[in-house]
Amino acid sequence: MFYNSTRNSDVKVKSAEAITQGISSEGGLFVPESIPELSLADINAIGEMSYADRAAFVFSKFLTDFTEAEIHYCTDNAYSTKNFESESITEIAHLFDGTYMLELWHGPTCAFKDMALQILPYFLTTSAKKINLDKKIVILVATSGDTGKAALEGFKDVEGTSILVFYPEDGVSPMQKRQMKTQEGSNVGVCALKGNFDDCQNGVKAIFTDDEVKQTLENNGMMFSSANSINWGRLVPQIVYYISAYAELVKDGEIALGDKVNIVVPTGNFGNILAAYYAKHMGVPVNKLICASNINNVLTDFINTGVYDRNRKFFATVSPSMDILISSNLERLLYLMTDRNDAVIREWFRKLAAEGRYEVSDDVKAKLSDEFCAGFCDDEQTKAIIHEIYEKYSYTCDTHTAVAVKVYEDYKKSTGDTTKTIIASTASPYKFSAAVLEAIEGGKSDIDEYAMIDRIAELSDIPVPAALADLKNKPERFSDVIDKTEQKKYVLSKLGV
Ligand SMILES: *Cc1c(COP(=O)(O)O)cnc(C)c1O
């Protein structure tokens, strides 16, 4: 299997190169040259495997330059009860008849990003070895909260790597700050920046592309790499859980092999729902892919009209991980839907950069409405649905997942579609305790975040995740706060070069 770039179809690299490079040199994203097919018999067989083996089976189709032993080294290290609080790694909860919550948040940071960030370090170090990149990999991350913590947990103590995370001093929740300041591991660093998320991100980008810094690292046997969601090594692990969930439902007798299901995904960067699209095109029988957004509804409009327009107001919502106006992974979908027409993709994304807007062809519009449905809801509706689900079904869900449930209920009402449905549940309710508590109890409370956790534990029957339960007693290891002008100097001094 080779990988092409969405902006240059002549680029042709193996997965190890796609993963270590992260992004293609002309700015395109790596896409496998074809989509491997699974038969229904394969899917049936997957149901009998452990999660790590399910993942290995899927990866063997995409990472064909990896040996079987290398793939198992990655999957066995990532998907074990050492890192996940669930024997089966993901869980499926039954919400109401024919509606299944695919809980992707039983990993160390209680959000679905662990599903990919637990394995990415192993993919990266294995890939680097395969292409004889005998260098220490330095991961730099700018975070607005969740990605940074998930990357830290993934890379901590992974040999051959070190990781440094920058967050905006006043731009993350107290809980997120504490999670990062108490991070364990011998190869990790965390630093607050006086500025906002964009300052962190711009600084990291500037350091990445600074030739002098690059040379200094090279002279010292190091190289930069990125853990953000455009890396193919973050997308491919997400395909696994959709195939796995379907196989599990067949095994449990909830559906018959070959029955179609809908998949609903609360979406920001379009990574998670794109993984569902891949699962469908590999052979998982899917009726509709339902794309759920919060009030930053650029994707709802795009799927419904074929016009992508980021020229709109940005809203901070109770589902902050979906507060995104540029969904990077959409580029991969459009590349596939234009039959891999790199010239068209270059033109649309040039327009996006220059004017903030592009409109796809009628052919692509038809494909979008054939495969996807889209909807959105605002914060009040998000909280109302959390309340409703709690009262009706004794199920506590987080704000992002709630957006998906609400959009699905609207879809069901307007279409009358009774196809069984999998809803991606992307975070533990403990992670967004303030909004979840407010929704359930019908009013804001002024207790601190630790008390909120205890309160949710009383209300729901979900055990407090060990990682959050321990947090109160963990020593703070990182207290550096720097000015944004000092970021480069700080990185070099932390690396000792
Ligand atoms: C990142 C995130 C999302 C959005 O996922 P994308 O792959 O960016 O679409 C949704 N929910 C939670 C909890 C997240 O952390």
Ligand as a Chemical Component Dictionary entry (heavy atoms), coordinates in Angstrom:
data_LIG
# 
_chem_comp.id                   LIG 
_chem_comp.type                 NON-POLYMER 
_chem_comp.pdbx_formal_charge   0 
_chem_comp.three_letter_code    LIG 
# 
loop_
_chem_comp_atom.comp_id 
_chem_comp_atom.atom_id 
_chem_comp_atom.alt_atom_id 
_chem_comp_atom.type_symbol 
_chem_comp_atom.charge 
_chem_comp_atom.model_Cartn_x 
_chem_comp_atom.model_Cartn_y 
_chem_comp_atom.model_Cartn_z 
_chem_comp_atom.pdbx_ordinal 
LIG C1 C1 C 0 -11.693 16.168 19.360 1  
LIG C2 C2 C 0 -13.045 15.900 19.882 2  
LIG C3 C3 C 0 -14.183 15.846 19.027 3  
LIG C4 C4 C 0 -14.095 16.153 17.546 4  
LIG O1 O1 O 0 -13.454 15.133 16.832 5  
LIG P1 P1 P 0 -12.921 15.392 15.355 6  
LIG O2 O2 O 0 -12.155 14.175 14.978 7  
LIG O3 O3 O 0 -12.042 16.614 15.463 8  
LIG O4 O4 O 0 -14.090 15.625 14.479 9  
LIG C5 C5 C 0 -15.404 15.507 19.581 10 
LIG N1 N1 N 0 -15.537 15.249 20.904 11 
LIG C6 C6 C 0 -14.483 15.300 21.754 12 
LIG C7 C7 C 0 -14.699 15.017 23.203 13 
LIG C8 C8 C 0 -13.197 15.619 21.283 14 
LIG O5 O5 O 0 -12.164 15.674 22.149 15 
# 
loop_
_chem_comp_bond.comp_id 
_chem_comp_bond.atom_id_1 
_chem_comp_bond.atom_id_2 
_chem_comp_bond.value_order 
_chem_comp_bond.pdbx_ordinal 
LIG C1 C2 SING 1  
LIG C2 C3 SING 2  
LIG C2 C8 DOUB 3  
LIG C3 C4 SING 4  
LIG C3 C5 DOUB 5  
LIG C4 O1 SING 6  
LIG O1 P1 SING 7  
LIG P1 O2 DOUB 8  
LIG P1 O3 SING 9  
LIG P1 O4 SING 10 
LIG C5 N1 SING 11 
LIG N1 C6 DOUB 12 
LIG C6 C7 SING 13 
LIG C6 C8 SING 14 
LIG C8 O5 SING 15 
# 
